[in-house]
């Protein structure tokens, strides 16, 4: 999976809001997470349109989560800024079809999407902020191979 800068920044900004528990100015989020302010403002606008954050004007205003952090999954945030988490040439994995020996690839792409969902839908912003990640995340990261680039394992780049 390729995690875009937009998705990374969106999750980090949302985590900052979850930790704050109150309205935060964009400048403060930008400084706290080292996110370029102009980029952050666009990301926050997308999160606002998706109903993940809300904003309030004024001296005590700023951005805040629109619902409790425990109810916002990482998948929700990624979808808000990047669209579907897994697609093949812009199509949903279950809709692609391949001829001949490549026919079973559809099942592989569907399985990839299911794996992403298993982790990203089960992990909330509250989990991230508390450092209390779901057991499956711990199981996956307990494997030393998870921390090594596939290219380093196989002796190829990547």
N, C-alpha and C positions, 0 to 999 in steps of 0.2 A: 504494500500500500504506500502510496506517495502522500505524505501529509503536507499540504500546501502551507505557505507562510500565513495565508489568510486564516486557515483552520487553526494553526498553532497560536497565532495572535488572538483569535477569538476565544479559544479555550483559556488562555492565560488571562485575558481581560475579564472573562466571566468568573474565573477562579478568584481574581483580585476582588471583584464585587461580592462574591460569596463570602470571602474572608472578612470584608469590611462590614457587611451587614447593614450598611447605610449608603446613602448617596455619595458618589465619588465623582469629582471632576475628571474629564478626559485627560487633562494634563497630568493629574496625579497617577492615573492608571498608566499612562505613557511612561512616566518616569519610573514607576515601581517595576514595570516589566520590560523596560528598554524597548518599547515599541514606537516606531515613528508616529508622531501625533496625527498627521494627515491620513496615514493608512489606518490607524486606530479609529479615527472618526468615521471612516467608511465602514469598517467592520461593525462598530457599535450601531450604526444606522441599519445595517442588515440584520443584526440581532434584535433591534427594536421592531423592525417589520415582521420578524418571525415570532414576536411575542416573548422573547427570552429576556430582554431588558426593557426597562422603561426609563423615561427621563423626566426631569422636573427642572424648570427654569428658576432663576433667582440665586440669591446669595447662598442659600442652603441647598441649592439644587445640584443636579448632576445626574449620573446614571446609577441605576440600581437594578437588581434582578426583578423580573416581573412576577416570579413565583418562587417558592422555596428552592434552595439549591439542591435539596434531596430529590426534587421532582424534575430536575434538568439533567439529562444524560449527556455524556460527551457526544454521542451520536446526534442528539438534538442540535447541538452547537455546530457540529460539522455540516450537517444537512442545511442549516440556516445560511451558511456562508459559501458552501461548495456544492450544494445539491446532493444527489445520491452518492452514498459512500462507495459503491461498487457498480461500475457499468463497463460495458464492452463496446467501444466505439460509439458511445452515447446511447446505447440501448441497455435495457434491463437484462441481466444475465439469463433469465429464464426465457427470453424471447429470441436469443440468437440461435442459429442453426448452422451446423457445419456439415459438409459432405464427407463421406468415406472415413478414413482413419482418424480424422479430427472430430468426429461426431460427439464423442464423450466429453469434449472440452466444456460444453454447456454445464455439465454437472460439476466440473472443477470450478467454474466461475461462480456458480450458485453456492458451492461450499466455501469459497473465499468470502463471499458476502456474509454467509452465516457465521463464519469465524469472526469477522469484524464486528458483527452485531453482538456476538456472545460477549465480547469484551466491552465495546463502546456503549451499548445500550444498558449494560449492567453496572456501569461506572458513572456515578453522578458527580456533579461539581462538589457536593458536600463530601463525598468520599475522597476526592482529590485534595481538598482543603484540609481535611482531617488526617490525611495520610493513612486512611483506613480503607484500603482498596479491596474489592471483592476477592474472595478466595481463589477464583480462577486466574486472576491476574498474578497472584502470588505463585500459583502452581506453574504458570508459564514462565515467569521470570526466574524461578528457582533453577531452571535448566541452564547450565553454563553456556550451552550452545545458543541460547536466545540472545546472549550479549555479544556474540561474535558475528561479524558480517559473513554472509554466505560465501562471498568471494574469498575471504580469508580462509574459510574452511576448505574450499575446493581449489584454492590457489589461482583464482581468477578475480578480476576487478569486480567490485560491487559488494 
